[in-house]
Amino acid sequence: MNLIIRPSQAQGTVAAPPSKSMAHRQLIAAALGAEPRKVENLEWSEDILATIDCLRALGASVERSQGPVPYGKTVAVQTGTATLGGLDPFAVTEGTALPCRESGSTLRFLLPLALLSGKTVSFTGSERLLERPLGPYEELCARQHLFWDRQGDRLTVRGPLRPSEEFELAGDLSSQFVTGLLFALPFLDAPSRITLLPPVESRPYIDMTLAVLRNYGIRIVSVGGERFHIPAKQKYRPHPVTVEGDWSNAAFLQALNFLGGNVKIKGLDPLSAQGDKVFASMIEALRGKKKPVINVSDCPDLAPVLMALAAAGRGAVLEGTDRLKYKESDRGVVMAGELAKLGVQAVVDEHRIWVENGTLRAPREPLDSHGDHRIAMSLTLLLSLVGGELQNAEAVAKSWPAFYDVLQGLGIVIERAEENTDENGPGI
């Protein structure tokens, strides 16, 4: 889907979309309870639907319903509710296939649970998804002599996973590996321990997982923030929950104000464990008189929107950008290429990104999301200043299908390009 974004400013009040990161965690924890319970305030993004489909395939009972509460300004965008439970990870059917679509969270969160049963389980997904790093799990399977076969768009594993006092993980890899083990290890018949080797990055995402597990009655003992003791033979105690607002996607709403808009955002918890709530302070740094140096090692998902705002402002240096190449696209390189079309230079190396001072101009050719939802949203913000066309805009369906509807409700002028009238894309 190609969209035309006209120069326009956003004004109005809007609720933050539901947190995708928290929704994954809440859905998995709820599914592991003996009795079905409701998880409310869900948006049916591609990633969340992938987790729901996989939980159902593993044996959970799942029912979906549309919620009654709209969010947005003038558009009827509604959240939904899932009622789920009854997943016994030891009773998985032999040969179960889990369709992860493009969701790295789904794959990494559920893989250790799939290893509990000793049955053969396959994970399928896009080619890009299966290219993303899975080294810590592959090494774990090698140490415990578990089956691991990764070919093309399919990964096949077979347990059973055993308890260990020596689950060591590099702390500068994705926190999703830690989360996956924290979901699974409480089921085992002996205690386990996870040790993170410094430096530890993305710690806020681990804190989110620990908060969810506490709410479901799972006890994890954290020692110094780098070691986690997991007692054995625990059970998930289900209870109804409401997914909180998403600081990650709300960053795009906050960014509209940096670009001259006047948007008030409701439904964000300032006490949330979400690490991306730091975006508000990062915006203030971008408003300063000097080119700021901003470290994104704990919040790499904010890098594309920070690059966009730096391009619209005085520039910036982003540090801790090592993992951007493992996302849905090589985000630093992709954003640098798209910013060049807008007249702004960015230089990318292994650990940092420089976005130079420049003057944004309307692009002479369409911008391209490269199939990455956060690239699509970041480029949309810049096009709302100078105008232009965005290719592969449907990528936003991965995390925020209503993104364009919400922006239109706030006054951003968005039209379908005439040469592409696909009626199946998100919004518009």
TORVEXNU-315675 format. One record per residue (C-alpha): y, z, x; chain; residue in three letters; residue number from 1. Coordinates in steps of 0.5 Angstrom, whole numbers. Each point is the difference from the previous one (the first is absolute). Example, Ala and Ser with C-alpha at 12.3 -4.5 7.8 and 13.67 -1.06 7.14 Angstrom:
BEGIN
REC	y	z	x	chain	resn	resi
REC	-9	16	25	A	ALA	1 $
REC	7	-2	2	A	SER	2 $
***
This chain:
BEGIN
REC	y	z	x	chain	resn	resi
REC	0	0	0	A	MET	1 $
REC	7	-2	3	A	ASN	2 $
REC	6	4	-3	A	LEU	3 $
REC	7	-2	1	A	ILE	4 $
REC	5	6	1	A	ILE	5 $
REC	7	0	-1	A	ARG	6 $
REC	6	4	3	A	PRO	7 $
REC	0	6	-4	A	SER	8 $
REC	1	8	0	A	GLN	9 $
REC	-5	5	-4	A	ALA	10 $
REC	3	5	-4	A	GLN	11 $
REC	-3	5	-5	A	GLY	12 $
REC	-5	6	0	A	THR	13 $
REC	-8	-1	1	A	VAL	14 $
REC	-6	4	1	A	ALA	15 $
REC	-4	0	7	A	ALA	16 $
REC	-6	-4	-1	A	PRO	17 $
REC	-7	4	0	A	PRO	18 $
REC	-2	2	7	A	SER	19 $
REC	-5	-5	3	A	LYS	20 $
REC	-2	5	5	A	SER	21 $
REC	-1	6	-4	A	MET	22 $
REC	-3	-4	-6	A	ALA	23 $
REC	-6	-3	5	A	HIS	24 $
REC	-1	8	2	A	ARG	25 $
REC	0	2	-7	A	GLN	26 $
REC	-4	-5	-3	A	LEU	27 $
REC	-6	1	5	A	ILE	28 $
REC	1	8	0	A	ALA	29 $
REC	-1	0	-8	A	ALA	30 $
REC	-6	-5	0	A	ALA	31 $
REC	-3	5	5	A	LEU	32 $
REC	0	5	-6	A	GLY	33 $
REC	-6	2	-4	A	ALA	34 $
REC	4	-1	-6	A	GLU	35 $
REC	5	-6	-2	A	PRO	36 $
REC	7	2	1	A	ARG	37 $
REC	7	-4	-1	A	LYS	38 $
REC	4	-3	5	A	VAL	39 $
REC	7	-2	-3	A	GLU	40 $
REC	6	-4	2	A	ASN	41 $
REC	-4	-6	4	A	LEU	42 $
REC	3	-7	1	A	GLU	43 $
REC	-6	-5	0	A	TRP	44 $
REC	2	-3	6	A	SER	45 $
REC	-6	-4	4	A	GLU	46 $
REC	-1	6	5	A	ASP	47 $
REC	-1	5	-6	A	ILE	48 $
REC	-5	-5	-4	A	LEU	49 $
REC	-4	-1	6	A	ALA	50 $
REC	-1	8	1	A	THR	51 $
REC	-2	0	-7	A	ILE	52 $
REC	-5	-5	0	A	ASP	53 $
REC	-3	3	6	A	CYS	54 $
REC	0	7	-3	A	LEU	55 $
REC	-4	-4	-6	A	ARG	56 $
REC	-4	-3	4	A	ALA	57 $
REC	-2	6	4	A	LEU	58 $
REC	-2	3	-7	A	GLY	59 $
REC	6	4	-2	A	ALA	60 $
REC	2	-1	-8	A	SER	61 $
REC	6	-3	0	A	VAL	62 $
REC	5	-2	-6	A	GLU	63 $
REC	7	-3	0	A	ARG	64 $
REC	5	1	-5	A	SER	65 $
REC	8	-2	0	A	GLN	66 $
REC	4	6	0	A	GLY	67 $
REC	6	1	-5	A	PRO	68 $
REC	6	1	5	A	VAL	69 $
REC	4	-6	2	A	PRO	70 $
REC	4	0	6	A	TYR	71 $
REC	5	-5	3	A	GLY	72 $
REC	7	-1	-3	A	LYS	73 $
REC	-1	-6	-6	A	THR	74 $
REC	-7	-2	1	A	VAL	75 $
REC	-6	3	-3	A	ALA	76 $
REC	-4	1	6	A	VAL	77 $
REC	-5	6	-1	A	GLN	78 $
REC	-5	4	4	A	THR	79 $
REC	-7	1	-2	A	GLY	80 $
REC	-5	6	0	A	THR	81 $
REC	-7	0	3	A	ALA	82 $
REC	-6	5	-2	A	THR	83 $
REC	-5	0	5	A	LEU	84 $
REC	-6	5	3	A	GLY	85 $
REC	-7	1	1	A	GLY	86 $
REC	-1	-4	6	A	LEU	87 $
REC	-6	3	4	A	ASP	88 $
REC	1	-3	7	A	PRO	89 $
REC	-7	1	2	A	PHE	90 $
REC	-3	-4	-6	A	ALA	91 $
REC	3	-7	2	A	VAL	92 $
REC	-4	-6	-2	A	THR	93 $
REC	-3	-3	5	A	GLU	94 $
REC	4	-7	2	A	GLY	95 $
REC	6	2	-4	A	THR	96 $
REC	6	-4	2	A	ALA	97 $
REC	7	2	0	A	LEU	98 $
REC	6	-5	-1	A	PRO	99 $
REC	6	3	4	A	CYS	100 $
REC	4	-6	-1	A	ARG	101 $
REC	5	1	5	A	GLU	102 $
REC	1	7	0	A	SER	103 $
REC	-1	4	7	A	GLY	104 $
REC	1	6	-4	A	SER	105 $
REC	-6	-1	-4	A	THR	106 $
REC	-5	-2	5	A	LEU	107 $
REC	2	5	5	A	ARG	108 $
REC	0	6	-5	A	PHE	109 $
REC	-7	-2	-3	A	LEU	110 $
REC	-4	-2	6	A	LEU	111 $
REC	-2	7	2	A	PRO	112 $
REC	-2	2	-7	A	LEU	113 $
REC	-4	-7	0	A	ALA	114 $
REC	-4	3	6	A	LEU	115 $
REC	-2	6	-3	A	LEU	116 $
REC	-6	-3	-5	A	SER	117 $
REC	-4	-3	6	A	GLY	118 $
REC	0	-6	-5	A	LYS	119 $
REC	3	-7	2	A	THR	120 $
REC	7	-1	-2	A	VAL	121 $
REC	4	-6	1	A	SER	122 $
REC	8	-1	0	A	PHE	123 $
REC	3	-7	-1	A	THR	124 $
REC	7	-2	0	A	GLY	125 $
REC	5	-5	3	A	SER	126 $
REC	-1	-2	7	A	GLU	127 $
REC	6	3	2	A	ARG	128 $
REC	-2	7	-3	A	LEU	129 $
REC	-7	-1	4	A	LEU	130 $
REC	4	-2	7	A	GLU	131 $
REC	4	7	-1	A	ARG	132 $
REC	-2	5	5	A	PRO	133 $
REC	-6	4	-2	A	LEU	134 $
REC	-2	3	7	A	GLY	135 $
REC	-1	7	-1	A	PRO	136 $
REC	-5	-1	-6	A	TYR	137 $
REC	-4	-5	4	A	GLU	138 $
REC	0	5	6	A	GLU	139 $
REC	-2	6	-4	A	LEU	140 $
REC	-6	-5	-3	A	CYS	141 $
REC	-2	-1	7	A	ALA	142 $
REC	0	7	2	A	ARG	143 $
REC	-4	2	-6	A	GLN	144 $
REC	-5	-6	0	A	HIS	145 $
REC	3	-3	-7	A	LEU	146 $
REC	-1	-7	-2	A	PHE	147 $
REC	7	-4	1	A	TRP	148 $
REC	0	-7	-1	A	ASP	149 $
REC	7	-4	0	A	ARG	150 $
REC	0	-7	-2	A	GLN	151 $
REC	6	-4	-3	A	GLY	152 $
REC	2	3	-6	A	ASP	153 $
REC	-5	5	-1	A	ARG	154 $
REC	-2	6	4	A	LEU	155 $
REC	-7	3	-2	A	THR	156 $
REC	-1	8	2	A	VAL	157 $
REC	-6	5	-1	A	ARG	158 $
REC	0	7	1	A	GLY	159 $
REC	-2	6	-1	A	PRO	160 $
REC	6	3	4	A	LEU	161 $
REC	-1	6	3	A	ARG	162 $
REC	4	6	1	A	PRO	163 $
REC	3	1	7	A	SER	164 $
REC	5	5	4	A	GLU	165 $
REC	2	-6	4	A	GLU	166 $
REC	4	-5	-4	A	PHE	167 $
REC	5	-2	5	A	GLU	168 $
REC	5	-5	-3	A	LEU	169 $
REC	6	-3	4	A	ALA	170 $
REC	6	3	-3	A	GLY	171 $
REC	4	-7	1	A	ASP	172 $
REC	-4	-4	-4	A	LEU	173 $
REC	0	0	-8	A	SER	174 $
REC	0	6	-4	A	SER	175 $
REC	-4	-3	-5	A	GLN	176 $
REC	-6	1	5	A	PHE	177 $
REC	1	8	-1	A	VAL	178 $
REC	1	0	-7	A	THR	179 $
REC	-7	-4	-1	A	GLY	180 $
REC	-3	5	4	A	LEU	181 $
REC	3	6	-4	A	LEU	182 $
REC	-2	-3	-7	A	PHE	183 $
REC	-7	0	3	A	ALA	184 $
REC	-2	5	4	A	LEU	185 $
REC	1	6	-5	A	PRO	186 $
REC	-7	-3	-3	A	PHE	187 $
REC	-4	1	6	A	LEU	188 $
REC	-5	6	1	A	ASP	189 $
REC	3	3	6	A	ALA	190 $
REC	7	1	2	A	PRO	191 $
REC	4	-6	4	A	SER	192 $
REC	6	0	5	A	ARG	193 $
REC	5	-6	1	A	ILE	194 $
REC	4	0	6	A	THR	195 $
REC	6	-4	1	A	LEU	196 $
REC	2	-3	7	A	LEU	197 $
REC	7	0	1	A	PRO	198 $
REC	5	-3	-1	A	PRO	199 $
REC	-1	2	-8	A	VAL	200 $
REC	4	-6	-4	A	GLU	201 $
REC	1	0	-7	A	SER	202 $
REC	-1	7	-1	A	ARG	203 $
REC	3	0	-7	A	PRO	204 $
REC	-6	-4	-3	A	TYR	205 $
REC	-5	5	2	A	ILE	206 $
REC	4	5	-3	A	ASP	207 $
REC	0	-4	-6	A	MET	208 $
REC	-7	0	0	A	THR	209 $
REC	-1	8	1	A	LEU	210 $
REC	5	1	-6	A	ALA	211 $
REC	-4	-4	-4	A	VAL	212 $
REC	-7	3	2	A	LEU	213 $
REC	3	7	-1	A	ARG	214 $
REC	2	-1	-7	A	ASN	215 $
REC	-8	-3	-1	A	TYR	216 $
REC	-2	7	3	A	GLY	217 $
REC	-2	-3	7	A	ILE	218 $
REC	1	5	6	A	ARG	219 $
REC	2	-3	6	A	ILE	220 $
REC	2	4	6	A	VAL	221 $
REC	5	-3	4	A	SER	222 $
REC	1	3	7	A	VAL	223 $
REC	6	-2	4	A	GLY	224 $
REC	1	-7	-4	A	GLY	225 $
REC	-5	-3	4	A	GLU	226 $
REC	-7	3	-2	A	ARG	227 $
REC	-3	1	-7	A	PHE	228 $
REC	-5	4	-1	A	HIS	229 $
REC	-4	-2	-7	A	ILE	230 $
REC	-5	5	-3	A	PRO	231 $
REC	-6	-3	-3	A	ALA	232 $
REC	-3	-1	-7	A	LYS	233 $
REC	7	0	-3	A	GLN	234 $
REC	1	-3	-7	A	LYS	235 $
REC	6	-3	-3	A	TYR	236 $
REC	3	3	-6	A	ARG	237 $
REC	3	-5	-5	A	PRO	238 $
REC	7	1	-3	A	HIS	239 $
REC	5	-4	-3	A	PRO	240 $
REC	5	-3	4	A	VAL	241 $
REC	7	-4	0	A	THR	242 $
REC	1	-5	6	A	VAL	243 $
REC	7	2	3	A	GLU	244 $
REC	5	-5	1	A	GLY	245 $
REC	-1	-5	6	A	ASP	246 $
REC	5	1	6	A	TRP	247 $
REC	-2	-6	4	A	SER	248 $
REC	1	-5	-6	A	ASN	249 $
REC	6	4	-2	A	ALA	250 $
REC	3	-2	7	A	ALA	251 $
REC	1	-7	-3	A	PHE	252 $
REC	5	3	-5	A	LEU	253 $
REC	3	5	4	A	GLN	254 $
REC	2	-6	5	A	ALA	255 $
REC	3	-4	-6	A	LEU	256 $
REC	6	6	1	A	ASN	257 $
REC	0	-2	7	A	PHE	258 $
REC	2	-7	-2	A	LEU	259 $
REC	5	2	-5	A	GLY	260 $
REC	-3	1	-6	A	GLY	261 $
REC	0	7	-4	A	ASN	262 $
REC	-7	2	-2	A	VAL	263 $
REC	-2	7	-2	A	LYS	264 $
REC	-8	1	1	A	ILE	265 $
REC	-3	5	-4	A	LYS	266 $
REC	-7	3	1	A	GLY	267 $
REC	0	2	7	A	LEU	268 $
REC	-3	7	3	A	ASP	269 $
REC	4	2	6	A	PRO	270 $
REC	-5	5	1	A	LEU	271 $
REC	-5	-6	0	A	SER	272 $
REC	-5	0	6	A	ALA	273 $
REC	1	-8	0	A	GLN	274 $
REC	3	-1	7	A	GLY	275 $
REC	4	-6	-2	A	ASP	276 $
REC	5	4	-3	A	LYS	277 $
REC	3	0	7	A	VAL	278 $
REC	3	-6	-2	A	PHE	279 $
REC	6	3	-3	A	ALA	280 $
REC	2	3	7	A	SER	281 $
REC	-1	-7	3	A	MET	282 $
REC	5	-4	-5	A	ILE	283 $
REC	5	5	3	A	GLU	284 $
REC	-2	-1	7	A	ALA	285 $
REC	1	-8	-2	A	LEU	286 $
REC	7	2	-3	A	ARG	287 $
REC	3	3	7	A	GLY	288 $
REC	4	-4	5	A	LYS	289 $
REC	-5	-1	5	A	LYS	290 $
REC	-6	-4	0	A	LYS	291 $
REC	-6	6	-2	A	PRO	292 $
REC	-6	1	4	A	VAL	293 $
REC	-5	2	-6	A	ILE	294 $
REC	-8	2	1	A	ASN	295 $
REC	-4	-3	-5	A	VAL	296 $
REC	-7	3	3	A	SER	297 $
REC	-1	4	-6	A	ASP	298 $
REC	2	-4	-5	A	CYS	299 $
REC	-1	-8	2	A	PRO	300 $
REC	0	-2	-7	A	ASP	301 $
REC	8	1	0	A	LEU	302 $
REC	0	-5	6	A	ALA	303 $
REC	2	-7	-4	A	PRO	304 $
REC	5	3	-4	A	VAL	305 $
REC	3	3	6	A	LEU	306 $
REC	0	-6	3	A	MET	307 $
REC	4	-3	-6	A	ALA	308 $
REC	5	5	0	A	LEU	309 $
REC	1	0	7	A	ALA	310 $
REC	1	-8	-1	A	ALA	311 $
REC	5	1	-5	A	ALA	312 $
REC	4	6	4	A	GLY	313 $
REC	1	1	7	A	ARG	314 $
REC	-7	-1	3	A	GLY	315 $
REC	-5	5	2	A	ALA	316 $
REC	-6	2	5	A	VAL	317 $
REC	-6	2	-3	A	LEU	318 $
REC	-5	4	4	A	GLU	319 $
REC	-7	1	-2	A	GLY	320 $
REC	-2	-6	-2	A	THR	321 $
REC	-7	-1	3	A	ASP	322 $
REC	-4	-1	-6	A	ARG	323 $
REC	4	-5	-4	A	LEU	324 $
REC	-4	-5	2	A	LYS	325 $
REC	-6	3	-4	A	TYR	326 $
REC	3	0	-6	A	LYS	327 $
REC	0	-6	-6	A	GLU	328 $
REC	3	-4	5	A	SER	329 $
REC	3	1	7	A	ASP	330 $
REC	6	3	-3	A	ARG	331 $
REC	5	0	6	A	GLY	332 $
REC	-1	-7	2	A	VAL	333 $
REC	0	-2	-7	A	VAL	334 $
REC	6	3	-2	A	MET	335 $
REC	3	-2	7	A	ALA	336 $
REC	-1	-8	-2	A	GLY	337 $
REC	3	1	-7	A	GLU	338 $
REC	6	4	3	A	LEU	339 $
REC	1	-6	4	A	ALA	340 $
REC	0	-5	-6	A	LYS	341 $
REC	6	5	-2	A	LEU	342 $
REC	4	-1	6	A	GLY	343 $
REC	-2	7	3	A	VAL	344 $
REC	-4	1	7	A	GLN	345 $
REC	-6	5	0	A	ALA	346 $
REC	-4	1	7	A	VAL	347 $
REC	-7	3	-1	A	VAL	348 $
REC	-4	3	6	A	ASP	349 $
REC	-6	5	-1	A	GLU	350 $
REC	3	6	-1	A	HIS	351 $
REC	7	-1	-3	A	ARG	352 $
REC	5	-5	-4	A	ILE	353 $
REC	7	-2	2	A	TRP	354 $
REC	4	-3	-6	A	VAL	355 $
REC	6	-3	2	A	GLU	356 $
REC	7	0	-3	A	ASN	357 $
REC	1	-6	-3	A	GLY	358 $
REC	3	-3	-7	A	THR	359 $
REC	-5	-2	-5	A	LEU	360 $
REC	1	-7	-3	A	ARG	361 $
REC	-4	-3	-6	A	ALA	362 $
REC	-6	-3	3	A	PRO	363 $
REC	-1	-8	1	A	ARG	364 $
REC	-7	1	-2	A	GLU	365 $
REC	-5	5	-4	A	PRO	366 $
REC	-1	6	2	A	LEU	367 $
REC	-8	2	0	A	ASP	368 $
REC	-3	7	-1	A	SER	369 $
REC	-6	-2	4	A	HIS	370 $
REC	-4	3	-6	A	GLY	371 $
REC	2	7	2	A	ASP	372 $
REC	3	4	-6	A	HIS	373 $
REC	5	4	4	A	ARG	374 $
REC	3	-6	4	A	ILE	375 $
REC	1	-3	-7	A	ALA	376 $
REC	4	6	-3	A	MET	377 $
REC	4	0	7	A	SER	378 $
REC	2	-7	0	A	LEU	379 $
REC	2	0	-8	A	THR	380 $
REC	5	5	2	A	LEU	381 $
REC	3	-4	5	A	LEU	382 $
REC	0	-6	-4	A	LEU	383 $
REC	4	4	-6	A	SER	384 $
REC	6	0	5	A	LEU	385 $
REC	0	-8	3	A	VAL	386 $
REC	-5	-3	-5	A	GLY	387 $
REC	-6	-4	1	A	GLY	388 $
REC	-7	-2	-2	A	GLU	389 $
REC	-6	5	2	A	LEU	390 $
REC	-7	-3	0	A	GLN	391 $
REC	-7	4	-1	A	ASN	392 $
REC	4	5	-4	A	ALA	393 $
REC	-6	2	-4	A	GLU	394 $
REC	-2	4	6	A	ALA	395 $
REC	4	6	-3	A	VAL	396 $
REC	-6	1	-5	A	ALA	397 $
REC	-4	3	5	A	LYS	398 $
REC	4	7	0	A	SER	399 $
REC	6	-1	-6	A	TRP	400 $
REC	-1	-6	-5	A	PRO	401 $
REC	6	2	-4	A	ALA	402 $
REC	5	-1	6	A	PHE	403 $
REC	3	-6	-2	A	TYR	404 $
REC	1	3	-7	A	ASP	405 $
REC	3	6	2	A	VAL	406 $
REC	5	-4	5	A	LEU	407 $
REC	2	-4	-6	A	GLN	408 $
REC	1	6	-5	A	GLY	409 $
REC	5	2	6	A	LEU	410 $
REC	3	-6	0	A	GLY	411 $
REC	-3	-4	5	A	ILE	412 $
REC	0	-7	-2	A	VAL	413 $
REC	-7	-3	2	A	ILE	414 $
REC	-3	-7	-3	A	GLU	415 $
REC	-6	-4	1	A	ARG	416 $
REC	1	-6	4	A	ALA	417 $
REC	-1	-6	-4	A	GLU	418 $
REC	-6	-3	5	A	GLU	419 $
REC	-4	6	-2	A	ASN	420 $
REC	-1	3	-7	A	THR	421 $
REC	-6	4	1	A	ASP	422 $
REC	-1	4	-6	A	GLU	423 $
REC	-5	5	3	A	ASN	424 $
REC	5	3	5	A	GLY	425 $
REC	3	7	0	A	PRO	426 $
REC	6	1	-4	A	GLY	427 $
REC	6	-5	-2	A	ILE	428 $
***
